[in-house]
Amino acid sequence: MQKPTPLDEEIELDPKRYIVSETDAKGKITYANDYFMEASGYNQEELIGQPHNIVRHPDMPKVVFKLLWEALKQGQNINAVVKNLAKDGRYYWIFTEFEIRRDTDTGEIIGYHASRKTISKHVIEIIADLYKHLLAIEKSDGVDASEKYLNSFLKEQGDDVTFANLMEEIHRFY
């Protein structure tokens, strides 16, 4: 499936509704609620079985997903601010809570549950600037350089600040 061309038009999300999806352990979509389909513009047949990055906006730095996957594979739930790309090329910003789903008998990770909601314009402005800078570094010097910059940026915020607790702080903020 070919990615849509991004448009500079934001989809206004309903702050009272959640976008929900579930994936298998490899990130392929196994469930999408009606609001996810409405916001993304994809129907159920187009989403189920697809990698979740079907909605990844090209403005998103790869390092963010690298850190998300590292945390999830270590068995840690994590939150993140994400810009998604709809089927028609428009975009929407969301705050996503990623939760691990485990096999009740073996404890093995069998997939992930993600609940997303709209986020304040103030937070978007701050994160968009950071993500834009990370993406520029990735394009010129690669993901490792982007991660190095992010770690340096986080250290400037405080010695114990990590990407995960920065996202937690954002979650508390609004």
C-alpha positions in Angstrom: 0.0 0.0 0.0 1.5 3.3 -1.1 1.8 6.1 1.5 -0.3 9.2 0.9 1.5 12.5 0.2 1.4 14.6 3.3 -0.7 17.7 3.3 -0.3 20.7 5.6 -3.8 20.3 7.0 -4.5 19.1 10.5 -7.4 16.9 11.5 -9.1 18.3 14.6 -9.8 15.4 16.9 -12.6 15.2 19.4 -11.0 15.5 22.9 -13.7 13.3 24.4 -12.9 10.3 22.1 -10.0 7.8 22.1 -8.3 6.2 19.1 -7.6 2.6 20.1 -5.7 -0.1 18.3 -4.0 -3.4 19.1 -1.2 -5.1 17.4 0.6 -8.4 17.5 4.1 -8.7 18.9 5.6 -7.6 15.6 3.4 -4.4 15.3 0.8 -5.6 12.8 -2.6 -4.3 13.5 -5.1 -6.8 14.9 -7.8 -4.3 16.1 -8.8 -0.8 15.2 -11.7 1.0 16.8 -14.2 3.1 14.8 -12.5 6.4 15.8 -9.1 5.2 14.6 -10.7 4.4 11.3 -12.5 7.7 11.2 -9.4 9.7 12.0 -7.0 7.8 9.8 -9.4 7.4 6.9 -8.7 3.7 6.5 -11.3 1.1 6.8 -11.0 -2.1 8.8 -9.9 -4.2 5.8 -7.1 -1.7 5.0 -5.8 -1.7 8.6 -6.0 -5.2 9.9 -2.8 -7.1 9.2 -0.9 -4.0 8.2 2.2 -2.7 10.1 1.1 0.1 12.4 3.5 2.4 10.7 0.9 2.6 7.9 -0.1 5.9 9.7 3.4 7.1 10.5 4.0 10.6 9.4 7.3 11.4 7.6 7.8 14.3 10.1 8.3 11.7 12.9 11.9 11.0 13.8 12.8 7.3 13.7 14.6 7.6 17.1 11.2 8.1 18.8 10.0 4.7 17.5 13.4 3.1 18.3 13.0 4.2 21.9 9.4 3.1 22.0 10.2 -0.4 20.7 13.2 -0.7 23.1 11.0 0.0 26.1 8.2 -2.3 24.9 10.5 -5.2 24.2 11.9 -4.8 27.7 8.4 -5.2 29.1 7.8 -1.5 29.9 4.7 0.4 29.0 5.5 3.8 27.6 3.8 7.0 26.4 4.6 9.2 23.5 3.5 12.2 21.5 3.0 11.1 17.9 2.1 12.8 14.6 0.1 10.4 12.4 -0.6 10.6 8.7 -4.2 9.9 7.5 -5.0 8.1 4.2 -5.9 11.4 2.5 -2.6 13.1 3.5 -3.8 15.1 6.4 -2.3 14.7 9.8 -3.2 14.5 13.5 -1.2 14.8 16.7 -2.0 12.4 19.5 -0.7 11.4 22.9 -0.4 7.6 22.9 -0.3 5.2 25.9 1.3 2.0 24.8 0.6 -1.1 26.9 2.0 -4.6 26.6 -0.4 -7.5 26.2 0.9 -10.8 27.6 -0.1 -14.4 27.3 -1.8 -15.2 30.6 -0.2 -18.7 30.8 3.4 -18.0 29.7 3.8 -14.2 30.4 5.2 -13.9 26.9 4.5 -10.6 25.1 1.8 -11.3 22.5 1.0 -7.8 21.4 0.4 -4.2 22.3 -2.6 -2.0 23.1 -2.5 1.7 22.3 -5.0 4.3 23.4 -4.6 7.8 21.9 -6.2 11.1 22.6 -5.8 14.6 21.4 -3.1 16.8 22.9 -2.9 20.6 23.6 -1.5 22.9 21.0 1.1 24.1 23.5 2.6 20.7 23.9 2.5 20.1 20.1 4.5 23.3 19.5 7.2 22.2 21.9 7.4 18.6 20.7 7.1 19.5 17.0 10.2 21.7 17.3 12.2 19.0 19.1 11.0 16.3 16.5 11.9 18.6 13.6 15.4 19.0 15.0 15.8 15.3 15.5 14.5 14.5 12.0 17.0 17.0 10.5 19.9 15.3 12.4 18.6 11.9 11.2 18.6 13.0 7.6 22.1 14.4 7.8 23.9 12.1 10.3 21.6 9.1 11.0 19.5 7.8 13.9 22.4 7.2 16.2 23.3 10.9 16.0 19.7 11.9 16.5 19.6 9.7 19.7 22.8 11.2 20.9 21.3 14.7 20.5 18.1 13.7 22.2 20.0 12.2 25.2 22.0 15.5 25.4 18.8 17.5 25.2 17.2 15.4 28.0 20.3 15.7 30.2 20.0 19.5 29.9 16.5 19.1 31.4 17.9 17.3 34.4 20.3 14.4 35.2 17.5 11.9 35.6 15.3 12.9 32.6 14.7 10.2 30.0 12.5 10.1 27.0 10.0 8.0 28.9 9.7 10.3 31.9 9.6 13.4 29.6 6.5 11.8 28.0 5.1 11.0 31.5 5.6 14.7 32.5 3.7 15.8 29.4 1.0 13.4 30.3 0.7 14.9 33.7 0.9 18.4 32.3 -2.4 18.3 30.4 
